[in-house]
Amino acid sequence: MLRDRRGLTVSTRSTAALEACERAVEGLNGLYGNPLGAADEALAADPACVLAACVKAGALIMSADRPAEEPLREAVEHGERHAAVATERERRHLAAARAWLERDFARAIAAYGRLATEHPRDVLALQVAHTGHFLLGQQALLRDQLAQVLHAWDEAVPGYGYVLGMYAFGLEETGDYRRAEEVGRRAVELNPSDAWASHAVAHVMEMNARIDEGIAWLDETGRAWAPDSFIAYHNHWHAALFHLDRGEVAPAFALYDARIRPARSDVGMELVDASALLWRLLLRGHDAGDRARRLAEDWARRIDDRYYVFNDAHAIMAFAAAGRDEDVARALREVEASAALGGTNAAVVREVGLPVCRALAAFARGRWDECVEELFPVRHAALRMGGSNAQRDVLSLTLVEAALRGGRADLARALASERVRLRPASPPAWTITARALELAGDAAQASRARHQAEKLRARASGAAPGRAPRGETSVDARLAG
């Protein structure tokens, strides 16, 4: 048997098959190209190359998408037919993928994680585990799984930059922003085309409301991303969020049209980002027009997936943005039905996902109190639905908006206080604070909070802020009280 570039034994004697597998893994690590196509090339060169089936399975699992289930089954079954010639490591890959097929997502990802720990240079197992920890909301493991294997990596090992990029994201999601940025920048230095490492640093800037830096960073690093990157649209989504924080709606729509959703797509993760942006615009009172209609049409074709509730929640957002009340109701019924199924997703639906989806549906119908009562108890537990801190922030935004629209002054004030302390440099946090203060009848403090939002936006865009109202510094003192 041959060995790959990191010294791991592979179940093939075909150098052509091994070379194609290396290209598949490289494309998967870098999130570009056609890893599935390269894996198929490996199988064409040697049908008994079980690693190629493992690569296909890993790539399909990472999509967390119902349409990927059948090709995943085919890849796993192909590998199992050749299990007699596979290495022990490859057989464990197949067992982990089989667990995913059985909808036991948690068991599958735990198996990939153990593989990575025991074979620390198995970058395929490591990346599937990393993605799975993200999908399942296992924040600490986003960081710690990488920390467990770094002893086996350095700049001499191919793929080291990708490992650092994953580690940077884990550090960011667990709140270690300084180290996350340091590690992420190092990963980009080693491999400027690494869009995931660039994404990790952008997350740091998002969480710290470093708006102008975030836009500049994504613009600068984006020049090196592969033309066929399949994560670039998500980085452009982050750029759109920065523009929204700066109060710039037109650039956000422009990014949606040109970069985030330039063409119709049925890819789950692309639909999620499109929905998340349009929902944020809806929360701010902006009509997405035909964009929402087209997006809702694409979600409608897969309304009965019953596969991953994080996607279901975003489908409801899209239907609501398009004013498709019947589809909102139908999607909610499908989520309710999925709670009765077996597997990891059903458990998450029952405990967290269903209240979240009910809250979104209530918001779409203008039932503000119902939205609050469903969402408030589970907002922090929504981590179990997966996604990043930045993605799940849409739930906090929905909750405070429902409180404001429902006239619940005390709750709105409390949520605004929480938000402005988490993101004191965020203009929208101060705008929300101003609205909450107005609702509470404190016009003077609301005016000062609005000025703070204006000042921060001006700073982010390089403009000069207007004159401060008298007593501006009392805003912080009032909030501290």
ABEGO torsion letter per residue (X at the ends): XBBBAAGBBBBBABAAAAAAAAAAAAAAAAGBEBAAAAAAAAAAABAABAAAAAAAAAAAAAAGBAAAAAAAAAAAAAAAAAAAABBAAAAAAAAAAAAAAAGBAAAAAAAAAAAAAABAABAAAAAAAAAAAAAAGBAAAAAAAAAAAAAABBAABBGAAAAAAAAAAAAAAAGBAAAAAAAAAAAAAABAABAAAAAAAAAAAAAAGBAAAAAAAAAAAAAABBAABAAAAAAAAAAAAAAAAAGBAAAAAAAAAAAABABBBABAAAAAAAAAAAAAAAAAGBBAEAAAAAAAAAAAAAAAAGABAAAAAAAAAAAAAAGBAAAAAAAAAAAAAAAABBEAAAAAAAAAAAAAAAAAAAAAAGBAAAAAAAAAAAAAAAAAAEEBAAAAAAAAAAAAAAAAAAGBAAAAAAAAAAAAAABAABAAAAAAAAAAAAAAGBAAAAAAAAAAAAAAAAAAAGBBBBBBBBGAAAAAAAAAX
